[in-house]
Amino acid sequence: MKNMLSVIVLTLNEAKHIRACLESVQSFADELLVLDSASVDETAALAQAVGARIVTRLFDNYAAQRNAALEYARGDWIFFIDADERANERLGKEIRARISHSENAMTEQVLFWVPRQNYIFGKWIRHTGWAPDYQPRVLKKGRARFDTARPVHELVIADGKQDYLETPLVHYNYETLAQFRRKQVRYTRFEAQMMAAEGIRPRWRSFPSAPAREFYRRFIALSGYRDGLHGLGLSLLMAYYAFWRQVWAAELARQKYSLNEN
């Protein structure tokens, strides 16, 4: 099949979301592939009921997981969607039209970025750094891969041109404060590890300045104030994790220094 499109979902205990996610792409996908990290809930069974092929691979990091999924996929083109995201027929038609044009006109476009509408604590966040939130999601197999040096907030290395789609994914990002905190702790620790790996040792002045800059960036520069109390709360939360990124990076740098001294 020419321009076969594989839609891939990475999962771990996503029974709450997986069926609705897969059903949102079922009308335009040639293959539904779920790369599961050994879920212990009904994720696999629910995905199979919708017609997805299930492959199990233990999770190491996001970039490696996505690269593994590219190898398992049978399609010429890949569309990644997360379990807590929803597509629609309009997005499917746009993806199909753009990859067909890329192939037929030989424009050498191998990567398309997709915008997201993020719903956080029940509200569509239109500012505060969460919009339009373009993500590298439509890739030509063999011409684009995820950078393994970026274990979170993945970066794609593309051997060809890139472009942007117009139709957004709907992302039900964080429903509760506890969920937000769990994810931000994981992301922040990864970022601190990246800083340590690059030899970045935070200076004392960065402990107050990093969160202050993050709050200003989110609430003022990125118009978080236009999201009302949600924008204020999210800006404060991201400033809080900017502080802890410095703390954890400093601790990792201290440990590295101690090992070198010994």
N, C-alpha and C positions, 0 to 999 in steps of 0.2 A: 504494500500500500504506500503510495507516494505521500510524503509529508506526514507520516504517521505521528500522532501526538500522544505521548504518554503523560498522564497526570500522576504526580507522585506526592504522597503524604508521609511524613515522618511521624511516628507515633510512639507513645509510651503511656499506657493507661488512659486512652482517650475515648472510652466508651460513651461518655457524655456528648461528644461532638462528632465522632467519626461518621456516623450515618448521614447526618445533615450535610456535612462537608462533602462527602462523596456524591451525594445526590445533587449537589449544586453544580457539579462538573460533568455529570453522567451524560448529558445530552451532547457534549462536544468532544469527549475524550475517546480515543481509540483504545487506550489501555488505562486501567486504574491499577496503580501499584502502591501498596502500603509497605514501607520499610519500618518494621516494628522492632522496638528495643526490648523484647521479651516482656510484653505487658502481662499482668496477672489478672486483668479484668476481662471484659467481653469484647475488647477492641477488635481482635482478629475475627471472631465469629460474626460480628456486626458488619465488618468490612467485606467479608466473603459473601454475606447475604446480599450485598449491593452489587457484587460481581468483581470485587478487587482481587488481585493476586497478592498474596502475603509472602514477604521475605523477612526472616528474622536475623537481626545483626545487633550484637551488644553495642551500646552507645559508648563512644570515646569522646568525640566532640562534634559540633554541628557541621563544620566544614568537611570532616572526614566522612560523616554519615551521608551528607548530600553527594559527595563524590562517589561513594559506594552505590548510592541509588542510581546515579547516572550509568554505572556499569550494568546494573540489573535491568534497566529500562530497555524496552524493545523498540521504542520510537525513534524517529529521526529528530524530533523536537521534544523538549521536556518542559512541562509546566509544573512548578512546585507550588503547592498550596498547603498551609498549615491546618491542622485539625480544627482550630478555633476561627478559621476564616471561611467566608462564603463567596463563591463566584455567582455569576448569573449568565443567562444566554447571550446578553449583549457583549460581555467580556469574552465569552467563548468565540463569538463571531469575529470580534476584533483580533483575537489571537490568531484564528484561522486565516483571516484576510492578510495579516501582516506577515505571517510565515510563508504564505503562498506567494505573496509579492516578492519577498526576499529571495525565494527559490526561482521564481519565473523570470524576474527582472535581474537576477544575479547581482543584487545590491550589496552582498557581503555582510548583511546584518546577521549577527549570530547571537545577540543578547538583547532582550527587551526588559525594561524596568516597568513594574506595575505599581500604581499608586494604591494606598490603602486608606480607608476610612476607619479610624480607630475609635472603638467604644470603650471607655474606661469608667468603671463604677457607674455604668448605665447611661453615660452621656457620650455623644459624639464629640470628640475633642478636635476642634478645627484649627488650633494653634498650639502653643507651648512645646513646639518641636515634634508634634505627632501628626502633622499634615504638611504636604500631601504624602509624606512618608513613602517615597519610592523604594521598591525592593527588587533585586535582580532575580526574576522568577521564570522567564521564558528563555531557554537556552537551546542552541543547536548542538546536538550530541557530537562529541569529538572536537568541537571548536570552542568550548568554554568549560572551565572547571572552577571550583571554589578554592581559594587560597588557604592552605592548611596552616599558614602562619597567623591566621585570624580565626581562632576557635569560636568566637562569638561575633555577632554583627557581621555576618559573612561578607566577604569581598570576592567578586568573580574575576578571574583572569580570562579575558576574551581574546580569541584570535580572529578579530574581525570588528565590524562596526557595531555600535550600540544605539538603541533608540528607546523612546518612552511611549507607553500606551496611555490612553485617556480614561478608559473605564476602570473604576477602582474595585478592589477587593474590599469586602466588609470584614473587619477584624474585631472580634469580640475579645479584646485584649486582656483586661483585668476586671474581674467581677467583684473581687473583695480586696480589702487592704492586705490580708494575710497572703493572698496569691501574689499581689504586687511585691510584697516584701520578699517572698521566697525567690522570685525571679530576679529581683534587683540584687539580692545578696549573691546569687550565682553569677550574674553578669559582672558585678563589681569585683568579685574575687578573680574572675578570669582577666579582667582589665588590669588588676594589680599584678597578676602573674606576668602579663605581657610587659608591663612597665619594668618589672624586675629582670625579665629576660633581656630587655633592651638596655639594661644597666642604668635605668633611671632611678635615682634615689631622691625622694621628695625632700625639699628644704623645709625648715620650720615655718617659714612664712607662707608656704603653700597650704598649711593646714587650715588657716582662716580664709586665705585668698581663693582657693579652689572652689569651696562651696559658695562663696560670695559671687564669684564669676559665673558659676552654674546657675544660681538663682537669677542673676541679672540677665543672662542669656535666655533662659526659659521665659521669665515673666515679662521682661521689657523688650529685648531684642527680637524674640520670637512671638511677641504679642500674647503671652499667656494670660495677661489681664483680661483679654477679650473672652476667655473661657470662664470668667467669673471665679467663684470659689473653687471650682475644680482646677482651674489654672493656677490659682494661688497654692492650693494644697499640693498639686503635682510638682510645682516649682520648688517648694520647700522640701518635698521628699527627695527630689533629684539632687538638691543641694546637700542634703543629709548623706546620701550615698557618695557624693563627690568627696565629702570629708572622709568617709570610711575607706574609699579607694586610696587616699593618701596614707591612712593609717596602715592598711594591709600591705601596701607597696613598701612602706618604710620598714615594716617588720620583716618582710621577705628580703629586703636589701641588707638588713642587720644580720639575718641568718646567713646570707651568702657571704658577708664580710667575715663573720665569725668562723665559717668553714675554711675560708681562704687563709685566715690567720693561723688556724690549727694545722 
